[in-house]
Structures are given as structure tokens and as C-alpha cells.
Amino acid sequence: MTYPSALREVLDRNLGDLGLFQKAKKYQVYALWPHLVGDLALNAFPRRIDGDVLYVATSSSVWSQELTFMAPGILTKVNNALGGEHFREIRFSEHLWRSTHKDEPGFARRIRSRGARPDKRTRSGEDRDIEAVLASLRTTMRRRVAALKADGYQACHQCGYLFPKNKVECPICKAVREFYGYNRAIAMLEQRPDLTDQAVCLSLHLSNEWLVQRARSELESRWISLIRSRLSQSTRKVRKSVELSEFVAKLASLRSGKMAHELSEREIENILGARLAAILKGSD
């Protein structure tokens, strides 16, 4: 009479026949690693299996060097736990730690996270000192916030910055808004230097004309520097370049609020001076 075989025996026999049993046994190292090495799992974990070589990622080169000295003992523990000579060598590398963990088997990540949880007892004295300083800083900041609120300060709904209640707007948010409007004004005046301050404010929905005036001053300074740089070059070709004439025309429009071709020669000379007016006149 033939008795039914246990499922485990059937699986073991078939896996052995297919040559998969040995391979499957090797991957148990991911589950056994934290129990085999203990606290060392915080700084080293199996990263890859290549034949009979186990590659272990380490948190630093110091750990790689230290664990390399311990490799024979760790290798013996691993093979004994797996029940055979499954691995011939263990190689440690900090570069595997630095690489992303997306290629690591999912079950290995879960096992490693369960088996190698940080323990306060394994932290270095330096880490504990840093945590103590941070804890003290958090406590100080909480007290500071409470004191400011007691003095009438309020927290901004957008950024959380504390500011006096007598101010209508959060200073941080105001500065960001003004900086954004300033840059938008520069971009618009670069394209349309003939626009007036009122026209730019209306187009960009700005409430303060001084932002546009600052943008205008910034552009004027840029263009004057560029024009002077071109004029310092001695070649006549550069002096008569189309690019130079265009920037002179833009400067005239920026200062007058009109397109350069709408200005008379006298107006251009009054706005730019005789030297720059001559450049614009020569480009006609």
C-alpha cells in the first residue's frame, strides 16, 4: 500500500530535482541576517547574491573594513544557519549602501526593517549629544513662540511666521509677493520699455508703483553697463552694431515712456546725451 507523502517532502524533492532548493535556501539569509549578526544589522545588510558570493552593504568604509576582518566568523554563522556551504565568500562595500534600495527585494527590506530597528543603546555618544541639543532647542523655541503670542504676536496662516498684530500683512509673505512683482515688472519692461509705471502696475495688478520704479532703475543700470562695455571696444564694427543701437533705443524708451522712433532728435539728445544720440542717429 502506498501512503501519501507529506507536502514538505514533495516540495523538497521537486525543488531538489530542479536545482532550485539550494538557490531558495540562499535567500533565507535576508530573514536570518538580523538574528545572526545582532546590532551589526544597523550598519550592514545583505544587498545582493551572486552565485556563492554574498554582497553586504555597509553604512561607511570604516564598517566595511571592520566587518571584513570579521568575515570568516560571519560566513560560518550564515552557512551553519542555512544548513550547508551555500556561500564561499562575503564581500562588504559602503557603495552598495549609498545606492538606492529600489533594487533590493521587497521581502528583504521588510525583514531588515523589522529585524534591525534602531536601539538607543547602540547610538554613539555624539548622536546622543546632538539629540539632546535638538531637544533643548525645540523646548526653547516652543517657549519663545508662547512668549511672543502672549505679547500679541500672531501666526501667518500661509507660512506660520509670527508677526505683531498691528501689521496688516505678514512681513515674509509681503517680501515674497513684492519680490515676485518686482521680477515680473522687469520682465515686462524688457519687452515694453515705453510703458509708464501706471500701465505696468495696471497690467500686473501691482499696488505699489515703487516696485516698477525699482525695476526701471535696475534695467537702466544693466543697459548702461552693457552700452559702456560695447563702446569701450575700439572697432568701428562693434560701435555700429545693431545690438548696440537696439539697447540705446530701449534706454531712450525706458527714460521717456515713448518708443524711440516717436522721439525727435532734440528729445533723444536731451534724454541720452550727444554721444548716445549719435549712435541712435547713425543706425537710421
C-alpha positions in Angstrom: 0.0 0.0 0.0 1.3 3.4 -1.0 1.0 6.1 1.7 0.6 9.8 0.7 3.8 11.8 1.1 3.9 15.0 3.2 3.7 18.2 1.2 7.0 19.4 2.6 8.7 16.2 1.4 7.2 16.6 -2.1 8.3 20.2 -2.3 11.8 19.4 -1.1 12.2 16.5 -3.6 10.9 18.5 -6.6 12.9 21.6 -5.7 16.0 19.4 -5.4 15.4 17.8 -8.7 15.0 21.2 -10.4 18.2 22.5 -8.7 16.1 25.3 -7.0 16.4 24.1 -3.4 19.9 25.3 -3.0 19.0 28.7 -4.5 16.0 29.1 -2.3 18.0 28.3 0.8 20.5 31.1 0.0 17.8 33.8 0.0 16.9 32.9 3.6 19.9 34.9 4.6 17.8 38.1 4.3 15.5 36.8 7.0 18.2 35.3 9.2 20.7 38.2 8.9 19.5 40.4 11.8 19.3 37.4 14.1 22.8 36.2 13.1 24.7 39.5 13.5 22.5 41.3 16.0 23.2 45.0 16.3 25.6 44.9 13.4 22.5 44.8 11.2 22.0 48.5 11.9 25.1 49.2 9.8 25.2 46.3 7.4 22.6 44.3 5.5 22.7 41.7 2.6 22.3 43.6 -0.7 22.9 41.0 -3.4 23.6 37.4 -4.0 25.9 36.4 -7.0 26.4 32.7 -7.1 28.2 31.7 -3.9 29.2 35.3 -3.1 27.1 37.3 -0.7 27.4 41.1 -1.1 26.7 43.1 2.0 26.1 46.9 2.1 27.7 48.9 4.9 27.0 52.3 6.2 30.6 53.5 5.9 34.1 52.5 4.8 35.0 52.0 8.4 32.3 49.4 8.8 33.4 47.7 5.6 36.9 47.4 6.9 35.9 46.2 10.4 33.4 43.6 9.0 36.0 42.3 6.5 38.1 41.2 9.5 35.0 39.5 10.9 34.0 37.9 7.6 35.2 34.4 8.4 33.2 34.2 11.5 30.1 35.7 9.9 30.4 33.4 6.9 30.5 30.4 9.2 27.4 31.6 11.1 25.5 32.2 7.8 26.3 28.8 6.4 25.6 27.0 9.6 22.2 28.7 9.8 21.4 27.8 6.2 22.4 24.2 6.8 25.3 23.9 4.3 28.1 25.5 2.5 25.9 27.9 0.5 28.3 30.8 0.4 32.0 30.8 -0.2 32.7 34.4 0.4 31.2 37.6 1.9 32.1 41.0 0.5 31.4 44.2 2.2 31.0 47.6 0.4 29.8 51.1 1.5 29.0 51.9 -2.1 26.1 49.4 -2.1 24.6 51.3 0.9 24.8 54.7 -0.9 23.0 53.3 -4.0 19.2 53.4 -3.9 17.4 50.5 -2.3 14.8 50.1 -5.0 16.6 47.0 -6.4 16.6 45.3 -3.1 14.0 42.5 -2.8 10.8 43.8 -1.1 10.8 41.0 1.4 14.4 41.8 2.3 13.5 45.4 3.0 10.6 44.4 5.3 12.7 41.8 7.1 15.6 44.2 7.6 13.3 47.0 8.9 11.8 44.6 11.4 14.9 42.9 12.5 17.2 45.9 12.7 15.3 48.6 14.4 17.5 51.4 15.9 18.1 50.9 19.5 19.0 53.9 21.8 21.7 51.7 23.4 23.6 51.3 20.1 23.8 55.0 19.4 27.1 56.7 19.8 27.7 59.4 22.4 27.9 62.0 19.7 24.5 61.1 18.4 23.0 61.3 21.9 24.6 64.8 22.4 23.1 66.0 19.1 19.7 64.7 20.1 20.0 66.4 23.4 20.9 69.7 21.8 17.9 69.4 19.4 15.5 68.6 22.2 16.7 71.6 24.1 16.3 73.8 21.0 12.8 72.6 20.4 11.9 73.4 24.0 13.4 76.8 23.8 11.5 77.5 20.5 8.2 76.4 22.0 8.8 78.8 24.9 9.7 81.6 22.6 6.6 81.1 20.5 4.4 81.1 23.6 6.0 84.3 24.9 5.5 86.1 21.5 1.9 85.1 21.3 1.4 86.3 24.9 2.9 89.7 23.8 0.3 90.0 21.0 2.0 88.3 18.1 0.0 86.3 15.6 1.0 83.4 13.2 0.7 83.9 9.5 -1.9 81.5 8.0 0.3 80.8 5.0 3.8 80.5 6.3 3.4 80.3 10.0 5.7 83.3 10.7 5.0 85.2 13.9 4.4 89.0 13.5 2.8 91.8 15.5 -0.9 92.2 15.2 -0.6 95.8 14.4 0.8 94.8 11.0 -1.7 94.2 8.3 0.3 91.6 6.4 3.0 89.0 7.3 6.4 90.6 6.5 7.7 87.4 5.0 4.7 86.9 2.7 4.9 90.6 1.8 8.5 90.4 0.9 7.9 87.3 -1.3 5.0 89.0 -3.0 6.9 92.2 -3.7 9.9 90.2 -5.0 7.7 88.3 -7.4 6.1 91.6 -8.6 9.5 93.2 -9.0 10.7 90.4 -11.3 7.5 90.5 -13.3 7.9 94.2 -13.8 11.5 93.8 -15.0 10.3 91.1 -17.5 7.6 93.4 -18.8 9.8 96.5 -19.1 12.4 94.5 -21.0 9.8 93.8 -23.6 7.9 97.1 -23.5 10.3 99.8 -22.1 7.9 102.5 -23.3 5.2 101.6 -20.8 4.6 104.0 -17.9 4.7 103.0 -14.2 0.9 103.2 -14.0 0.5 101.0 -17.1 2.8 98.3 -15.7 1.0 98.3 -12.3 -2.4 98.0 -14.0 -1.2 95.2 -16.3 0.4 93.2 -13.4 -2.1 94.1 -10.8 0.6 95.8 -8.6 -0.5 98.2 -5.9 2.9 99.8 -5.4 4.5 101.9 -8.2 7.8 102.0 -6.4 8.3 98.3 -7.4 8.1 99.3 -11.0 10.4 102.3 -10.4 12.9 99.9 -8.8 12.6 97.6 -11.8 13.1 100.5 -14.1 16.3 101.6 -12.3 17.6 98.1 -12.4 17.1 97.8 -16.2 18.6 101.2 -16.8 21.7 100.2 -14.8 22.0 96.9 -16.8 21.6 98.6 -20.2 24.0 101.4 -19.4 26.7 98.9 -18.3 26.2 96.9 -21.5 26.3 100.0 -23.7 29.5 101.2 -22.0 31.0 97.8 -22.4 30.3 97.9 -26.2 31.6 101.4 -26.5 34.9 100.5 -24.8 35.6 98.2 -27.7 37.7 100.1 -30.3 36.4 98.5 -33.5 34.0 100.6 -35.6 32.1 97.5 -36.4 31.1 97.0 -32.8 30.3 100.6 -32.3 27.9 100.4 -35.3 26.3 97.0 -34.4 22.6 96.6 -34.5 22.6 95.2 -31.0 24.2 98.3 -29.5 21.6 100.5 -31.3 18.8 98.4 -30.0 19.9 98.8 -26.4 20.3 102.6 -26.9 16.8 102.8 -28.3 15.5 100.8 -25.4 17.2 103.1 -22.9 15.6 106.1 -24.6 12.2 104.5 -24.4 12.7 103.5 -20.7 13.6 107.0 -19.8 10.9 108.8 -21.8 8.0 106.5 -21.7 7.7 106.6 -25.5 9.0 104.5 -28.4 12.4 105.7 -29.7 11.0 106.4 -33.2 8.4 108.7 -31.7 11.1 111.0 -30.3 12.6 113.9 -32.1 16.4 114.3 -32.4 16.4 117.0 -29.8 14.4 114.9 -27.4 16.7 111.9 -27.9 19.8 114.2 -27.3 18.2 115.6 -24.1 17.4 112.1 -22.8 20.6 110.3 -23.8 23.2 112.9 -24.3 25.0 113.7 -27.6 27.2 110.6 -27.7 24.4 108.0 -27.3 22.1 110.1 -29.5 24.7 109.9 -32.3 24.7 106.1 -32.1 21.0 106.0 -32.4 21.0 108.6 -35.2 23.7 106.6 -37.1 21.5 103.5 -37.1 18.7 105.2 -39.1 
